[in-house]
């Protein structure tokens, strides 16, 4: 156990030097062209920032899709001369009555791989919709159509993808520092915004679907084809036509502006070609009527159309502050979310708390480290120094590996490093204690050391593997800061084993070779 | 032969008495857990947690409490956290869907206290997420117990496996019992602490077991009780030194690591102490009770060869 081949030594020391370089560069401000610019990332709890978990509410989309499906079905029945009755939507299902003969015909078409009303997904080997029949009376059957599991997954996935894109655009527009925006599962979006201590504006921006429509204010008194909507800022309500003249999809730019004439902040927008045409036609036909500009079912303003707008540029007014006009313009530029987003988890740490945590972590690491080093020296004297050199190397290697992987260091992660310091000496303690025992029966120092290392091996392996198992489980099941703990603890165990079994063993072999005939006291 | 160890403490002499003590502690812990329950943090119960620093130091905790009561936010707890003008507020309800919720609290609070308050940390966890986090935490603890059981079962014989797992349960239950008794908050980092305790306690037990197995193979005529004593004595100095270094590191976190790591390091300190105790007085006695002898470990060797 005490003999090392030259190759082995070369590998051991190169590895130590290699990792030390990364470890050191982590603490110097490096230019890009200097050896490496890799650095340990600081978690949100250390550098401050916001973590948001959003859930996409796909229910409205599912309802809307069912609504469209229903219209498709109606057209389809008409075209094929199928007599249906009571075609309605109920509890997220489309139900209708058909005669028994028609049912068979319909069912056959409904489950063909190529058909216009029920998509087939190759990857899932499943249709979008499923179909069931129950008997109503001797002539008619009740048919029910609903989404299959995979149909729902497909809706959720596409809704999530679209939402992600819009969320990304909105956050990019705000211009925060290196945001992380990723999907979680099939209906969640995780956002990390480092350095942001007040997520209020982002939350407000993400809380709006920003569905913009231009609709006429209805002049007739009856409610057919129109709905009662209220203003954004007041209780006042207007009867608004349900027909959409133009929607936010046709907008290409929007920016806040100040109208000197009326002394108010506005949002100016311009439309794409299709939008310009639509808008021109609508305004030409409706001069003198009131055009309502509606955002998320709230009226922003409802000005009278004084003259046709043919240039494709328009102005939205509505008691804006400069900030709210800027935000509205941003929302309009980045487009509407396909579905509402709910914030289901939020964690924000202010930058000063992060700094305090780093300071506290560093102090407790330094003190813990010194205490352990002192204790080991008192307990084992010279061998204690070897263990302490190994411990310092261990720490350097641990930081080096964290740097190479650009791992994220969190506050619990720092605790993991300190804990590693406390537990890392265990391997050497096991070995030294074993050597001590062997020295009592062995005359030769070399033999005692050799047997000590050999016999301690199985206990060291078993002991460290058990802690490693805990760390791995924690890594996969833990979240956020706790994951950082699992990372440092896990890597710490690996570096500990390396340091005790290769590095410290080599140091002790040098020591024992030099003192083979002297009395060694442990 | 027994004089091979430095010390010669008759641990087996205390097995019965200390096991009785352990059983009482476990029963008490379970009773406290059942009747008092754990003080679950927002991670697992949902709600809002706000760490407040008031700019003025003359603010009284009762004023903060009063201000929150006026806001009608359900159950609210306010306590000092770390420095004198730092407070931790836990609010039962979470209104994450209302994006102005946090801001409105800050406005009202600043207004009531007549000075600017700084929200240093805000955690807002919805009921769905907290339930998921709780399940993930429980799953992590059960999985790690199962993994340990499996590992020991592969490396040792079933008697050892049983001893180790009983010791682990003993440690986890008593640590949680103490948390319940002291009403310390249980959050995600406590789960991390419990998992590390599981790893540490296992580590400690394995070192003794390893020695028991070695000694069993060496000496055929000595009873398991004596083998246990011998092995425990031989490893005692290592057990104590490692516990001390780990505790030194943990104490350093507990004292200097700031308020956020207090709960975590406290759980670990309790766990390390209980874990060290249980390796000697819970795991090892089970080898005696299950009548482990030389054949138990030799059989295994034949299997492997």
Interface residues (C-beta under 8 A of the other chain):
Chain A: X45 X53 X55 X200 X203 X204 X206 X207 X342 X343 X344 X345 X346 X347 X348 X349 X350 X352 X353 X356 X357 X360 X361 X363 X364 X365 X367 X368 X371 X372 X375 X376 X379 X411 X412 X414 X415 X418 X419 X421 X422 X423 X425 X426 X429 X430 X433 X437 X440 X455 X458 X459 X462 X463 X464 X465 X466 X467 X468 X469 X470 X471 X473 X474 X477 X478 X479 X480 X481 X482 X485 X486 X489
Chain B: X4 X51 X96 X97 X99 X100 X102 X103 X118 X119 X120 X121 X122 X123 X124 X125 X126 X128 X129 X133 X136 X137 X139 X140 X143 X144 X147 X148 X151 X155 X188 X189 X191 X192 X195 X196 X198 X199 X200 X202 X203 X204 X206 X207 X210 X211 X214 X234 X235 X237 X238 X241 X242 X244 X245 X246 X247 X248 X249 X250 X251 X252 X253 X255 X256 X257 X258 X260 X261 X264 X265 X268
